[in-house]
Amino acid sequence: MDRTYFSSSLRTGSNVRPVLLSVGRVSKEKGLDDFCRLDMPWCHKIIVGDGPYRAELERRYPTVEFVGAQRGLELASYYAQADVFVFTSRADTFGVVNIEALACGTPVAAYPVPGPIDIVESGVTGYLDWNLAHAVERCLTLDRDQVEQASRRWTWDACWRIFRDNLVDINRAQ
């Protein structure tokens, strides 16, 4: 994927800053305050998405860029341009956005909770840590081509095999 799509000045000139990205519904239960509060002033934080908590977050965190809901090529370009995808939810059961980021070669920093635990390969596709800043810093060292290659395990066929292999035969379970 072309990683030079941003029209933003983030990728031009001598003022290149790592981009941290969050994508999804902007609601309180997603833990987005954790993303916005990351004490990493040398990074640029972008939230893609919309929802009932957006106005409050924008008011409280003026240094975070909010771009609203994106789709198609525009959404893919945000994933591809980000240096690290930061997943702050502690309650999502899976988080397809993690796989979308990985497919674009963007490593994932997340909490070590169900969902990310099932997706992120530590040291290969991202890092899980209760200290998100630590996970982000470690993600910045990963090889994006290796991240994209490892993401290929999440094909529809592979997902079907995982699902099939976890089915329980109710006739034998009794």
NORLIN-V153930 format. One record per helix or strand of 3 or more residues. SS is the DSSP state (alpha for helix, beta for strand). FROM is the first residue (numbers start at 0). TO is the last residue. If there is no record, write none. Layout:
[[SS,FROM,TO] [SS,FROM,TO]]
This chain:
[[alpha,8,10] [beta,17,22] [alpha,27,29] [alpha,31,36] [beta,42,47] [alpha,53,59] [beta,64,67] [alpha,71,80] [beta,83,86] [alpha,95,102] [beta,106,109] [alpha,115,118] [beta,125,127] [alpha,131,138] [alpha,143,153] [alpha,155,164] [alpha,169,172]]
